[in-house]
Amino acid sequence: MNSKTTLFVLLSLIFGVAAVYLAQSWLTKNNQTVAPPQSTQVITMATNVAMGTILEGKHLTQTLFPDDLIPANAVTDFEFALGMLAKQRLYQGEVLRDERIIKKGEGSTLASLISPNKRAITIRVNDVVGVAGFLLPGNRVDVLSLYKKANKKFYTEIVLANIKILAIDQRASNDENKPTVVRAVTLEVNLKQAETLMVAKGRGSLQLALRNPNDQLPVIVAKVKTPTPIPLPQLLTKTAPEPKIVVRYVSPKKSKVYLIKGINEQEVKMPLAN
């Protein structure tokens, strides 16, 4: 066997061993089983649920979700979710989260929907004040005040901004997304805002301005001061002077003289000298 043949055989062996090694490495890499990601059972919505609905077993289901896809504050306890109140509208298939439900409180459903340190106050509206019926629970509005000053000119001020609507008439849910003319709108305000709203309502008429839900720009709000009560004039009590006692002396026009003679007594009237 000459040298060329020997070199060719050695090269063949080297390439063969390399090919076998590469093939084995490729098979080993592709045959490795991919470890499944860690998963956790979370509570998801089985049906659409309107705002203010008390969650029952028919509304909920348990679903296995990968840990990296589970949103923050997701509810994992089925018993915990039962009896809770839907703070917002919930849709089928979404993961139930703590911030979208609240514990059912005492009283009406609306009372349970009020945020901490807030109050619900209702104002009367019509088709114009109520933005032609396009207001729905959950919308946000600015409140404008129209009033007349002593100079008989009209003025407009923004008294409240970015106020949440809790309910329209007696409805606290927005199941029907269509215009509805209502007679009353319930707003969520704090105590200071409630005082401002009542003062503005007393001095003139109110108008609601619907906001875009993504508009969070601040609005310059007018300062509405509570009217200072006018003090009543104090009545000066005068002490009545003590009545003067006037003593008048009436001089008698005649005097009496008694004459005694023995045991006899005689009365004699005599005129007085001027």
C-alpha positions as CSV (number, residue, x, y, z in Angstrom):
1,M,0.0,0.0,0.0
2,N,1.5,3.3,-1.1
3,S,1.5,6.5,0.9
4,K,-1.4,8.0,-1.0
5,T,-3.6,5.1,-0.3
6,T,-2.7,5.2,3.4
7,L,-3.4,9.0,3.6
8,F,-6.8,8.5,1.9
9,V,-7.8,5.8,4.3
10,L,-6.8,7.9,7.3
11,L,-8.8,10.9,6.1
12,S,-11.8,8.7,5.5
13,L,-11.6,7.4,9.0
14,I,-11.3,10.9,10.5
15,F,-14.2,12.3,8.5
16,G,-16.3,9.2,9.4
17,V,-15.6,9.5,13.1
18,A,-16.5,13.3,12.9
19,A,-19.7,12.6,11.0
20,V,-20.7,10.0,13.6
21,Y,-20.0,12.4,16.4
22,L,-22.0,15.2,14.9
23,A,-24.9,13.0,14.2
24,Q,-24.9,11.6,17.7
25,S,-24.7,15.1,19.2
26,W,-27.6,16.3,17.0
27,L,-29.8,13.3,18.0
28,T,-29.0,13.7,21.7
29,K,-29.9,17.4,21.6
30,N,-33.2,16.9,19.8
31,N,-34.3,13.9,21.9
32,Q,-34.0,15.9,25.2
33,T,-37.5,16.4,26.7
34,V,-38.4,20.1,27.3
35,A,-39.3,20.6,31.0
36,P,-42.9,22.0,31.2
37,P,-43.1,25.5,32.8
38,Q,-44.4,25.8,36.3
39,S,-48.1,26.3,36.4
40,T,-50.7,27.4,38.9
41,Q,-54.5,27.2,39.0
42,V,-56.2,30.6,39.0
43,I,-59.8,31.7,39.0
44,T,-61.2,32.8,35.6
45,M,-64.6,34.0,34.6
46,A,-66.9,31.4,33.1
47,T,-69.5,34.0,31.9
48,N,-69.8,37.7,31.5
49,V,-70.7,39.4,34.8
50,A,-72.2,42.9,35.1
51,M,-70.8,45.4,37.7
52,G,-72.4,45.0,41.1
53,T,-73.1,41.2,40.6
54,I,-72.4,38.9,43.6
55,L,-70.1,36.2,42.3
56,E,-71.5,32.6,42.5
57,G,-70.1,29.2,41.5
58,K,-71.7,29.4,38.1
59,H,-69.7,32.5,37.3
60,L,-66.3,31.1,38.1
61,T,-64.0,28.3,36.9
62,Q,-60.4,27.1,37.7
63,T,-57.8,27.3,34.9
64,L,-54.2,26.1,34.9
65,F,-52.0,29.0,33.8
66,P,-48.2,29.2,33.4
67,D,-46.6,31.2,36.2
68,D,-45.1,33.7,33.9
69,L,-48.5,34.5,32.3
70,I,-50.4,35.0,35.6
71,P,-51.2,38.7,36.2
72,A,-50.4,40.3,39.5
73,N,-53.0,40.0,42.3
74,A,-54.7,37.1,40.5
75,V,-57.2,35.2,42.7
76,T,-56.3,31.6,43.2
77,D,-58.7,30.6,46.0
78,F,-62.1,29.6,44.7
79,E,-63.8,29.9,48.1
80,F,-62.4,33.4,48.5
81,A,-64.0,34.6,45.3
82,L,-67.5,33.2,46.2
83,G,-69.7,35.9,47.5
84,M,-67.5,38.8,46.4
85,L,-69.0,41.8,44.5
86,A,-67.9,42.7,41.0
87,K,-66.6,46.2,41.1
88,Q,-66.4,46.4,37.3
89,R,-67.8,44.5,34.4
90,L,-66.0,41.1,34.1
91,Y,-65.7,39.2,30.8
92,Q,-65.6,35.5,30.1
93,G,-62.1,34.0,30.1
94,E,-60.4,36.8,32.0
95,V,-58.3,36.1,35.1
96,L,-60.1,37.3,38.2
97,R,-58.0,39.9,40.1
98,D,-58.3,41.5,43.5
99,E,-58.7,45.0,42.3
100,R,-61.8,44.1,40.3
101,I,-63.8,42.7,43.1
102,I,-64.7,43.9,46.6
103,K,-66.2,42.3,49.7
104,K,-69.9,42.6,49.9
105,G,-70.7,45.2,52.5
106,E,-73.8,46.0,54.5
107,G,-76.5,47.9,52.8
108,S,-77.2,48.3,49.1
109,T,-75.0,47.3,46.2
110,L,-74.2,50.9,45.4
111,A,-72.8,51.5,49.0
112,S,-70.4,48.6,48.5
113,L,-69.1,50.2,45.3
114,I,-68.1,53.5,46.9
115,S,-64.4,53.9,47.3
116,P,-62.9,54.5,50.7
117,N,-63.2,58.0,52.1
118,K,-65.7,58.8,49.3
119,R,-69.4,59.6,49.3
120,A,-72.2,59.2,46.8
121,I,-74.3,62.3,46.0
122,T,-77.1,62.6,43.5
123,I,-78.0,65.6,41.4
124,R,-81.0,66.1,39.2
125,V,-80.3,66.3,35.4
126,N,-82.2,66.5,32.2
127,D,-81.5,65.6,28.5
128,V,-79.1,68.6,28.3
129,V,-77.4,68.5,31.7
130,G,-77.0,64.7,31.3
131,V,-75.2,65.0,27.9
132,A,-78.2,63.8,25.9
133,G,-78.2,60.5,27.8
134,F,-74.7,59.4,26.9
135,L,-73.6,59.1,30.5
136,L,-73.0,55.6,31.8
137,P,-71.9,54.3,35.2
138,G,-68.1,54.3,35.3
139,N,-67.8,57.4,33.1
140,R,-66.0,60.5,34.3
141,V,-67.3,64.0,34.0
142,D,-66.4,67.6,34.8
143,V,-69.0,69.7,36.7
144,L,-69.6,73.2,35.5
145,S,-71.6,75.9,37.3
146,L,-73.6,78.7,35.6
147,Y,-74.7,81.6,37.8
148,K,-75.6,85.2,37.7
149,K,-73.9,88.0,39.7
150,A,-75.3,91.2,41.0
151,N,-74.4,93.0,37.7
152,K,-76.9,90.6,36.0
153,K,-74.2,89.0,33.9
154,F,-73.8,85.2,33.6
155,Y,-70.6,83.4,34.6
156,T,-69.4,79.8,34.1
157,E,-66.9,78.0,36.3
158,I,-65.5,74.4,36.5
159,V,-66.2,73.5,40.2
160,L,-65.3,69.7,40.0
161,A,-63.1,67.8,37.6
162,N,-62.6,64.1,36.7
163,I,-65.6,62.9,38.9
164,K,-66.7,59.3,38.6
165,I,-70.3,58.4,37.9
166,L,-71.5,55.7,40.2
167,A,-75.1,55.3,38.9
168,I,-77.7,56.8,36.6
169,D,-81.2,56.8,38.0
170,Q,-81.5,53.5,39.8
171,R,-78.9,51.6,37.7
172,A,-75.3,51.1,38.7
173,S,-74.3,48.8,35.8
174,N,-73.6,49.7,32.2
175,D,-75.0,46.6,30.5
176,E,-76.8,48.6,27.8
177,N,-74.3,50.7,25.9
178,K,-76.8,53.1,24.3
179,P,-78.0,56.6,25.1
180,T,-80.6,56.8,27.8
181,V,-82.2,60.0,29.0
182,V,-82.1,60.0,32.8
183,R,-83.4,62.2,35.6
184,A,-80.7,61.8,38.2
185,V,-77.0,61.1,38.2
186,T,-75.1,59.8,41.3
187,L,-71.5,61.0,41.6
188,E,-68.6,59.8,43.7
189,V,-67.0,62.6,45.7
190,N,-65.3,63.3,48.9
191,L,-66.8,65.5,51.6
192,K,-65.1,68.7,50.5
193,Q,-66.2,68.1,46.9
194,A,-69.8,67.4,48.1
195,E,-69.8,70.8,49.9
196,T,-68.5,72.5,46.8
197,L,-71.2,70.8,44.7
198,M,-74.0,71.9,47.0
199,V,-72.9,75.5,47.1
200,A,-72.6,75.6,43.3
201,K,-76.0,74.0,43.0
202,G,-77.5,76.6,45.3
203,R,-76.2,79.6,43.5
204,G,-77.1,78.6,40.0
205,S,-77.5,75.7,37.5
206,L,-75.1,72.8,36.9
207,Q,-73.9,71.2,33.6
208,L,-72.0,67.9,33.2
209,A,-69.1,67.6,30.7
210,L,-68.2,64.0,29.6
211,R,-64.5,63.2,29.7
212,N,-62.5,60.7,27.6
213,P,-61.5,57.8,29.9
214,N,-57.9,58.2,28.9
215,D,-57.8,61.9,29.5
216,Q,-56.1,62.5,32.9
217,L,-54.9,66.0,32.3
218,P,-55.5,68.3,35.3
219,V,-58.2,71.0,35.0
220,I,-58.1,74.3,36.8
221,V,-61.0,74.2,39.3
222,A,-62.6,77.3,40.6
223,K,-62.7,77.9,44.3
224,V,-66.3,78.0,45.5
225,K,-66.6,79.6,48.9
226,T,-69.4,79.0,51.2
227,P,-71.4,82.2,51.6
228,T,-70.7,83.9,54.9
229,P,-73.9,84.3,56.9
230,I,-74.9,87.9,57.5
231,P,-75.2,88.5,61.2
232,L,-78.5,89.6,62.4
233,P,-78.5,93.1,64.0
234,Q,-78.4,92.9,67.7
235,L,-81.4,94.5,69.4
236,L,-80.4,97.0,72.1
237,T,-82.4,96.3,75.2
238,K,-83.1,99.5,77.0
239,T,-83.9,99.3,80.7
240,A,-87.1,101.1,81.4
241,P,-86.5,103.9,83.9
242,E,-88.1,103.5,87.2
243,P,-91.4,105.3,87.4
244,K,-91.2,108.5,89.2
245,I,-93.5,108.8,92.2
246,V,-95.2,112.2,92.1
247,V,-96.7,113.2,95.3
248,R,-99.2,115.9,95.0
249,Y,-100.5,117.8,98.0
250,V,-104.0,118.8,97.7
251,S,-104.8,121.4,100.2
252,P,-108.2,121.1,101.7
253,K,-110.5,124.0,101.0
254,K,-112.2,123.8,104.4
255,S,-111.0,122.9,107.8
256,K,-112.9,121.4,110.7
257,V,-113.1,122.8,114.2
258,Y,-114.6,120.9,117.1
259,L,-116.3,122.9,119.9
260,I,-116.8,121.1,123.3
261,K,-119.3,122.5,125.7
262,G,-119.5,120.4,128.8
263,I,-120.2,117.0,127.6
264,N,-121.4,118.2,124.2
265,E,-119.2,118.2,121.1
266,Q,-119.9,120.3,118.0
267,E,-118.2,120.3,114.6
268,V,-117.8,123.6,112.9
269,K,-116.5,123.9,109.3
270,M,-114.6,127.0,108.5
271,P,-113.2,128.2,105.1
272,L,-109.4,128.6,104.9
273,A,-107.8,131.9,104.1
274,N,-106.0,132.2,100.7
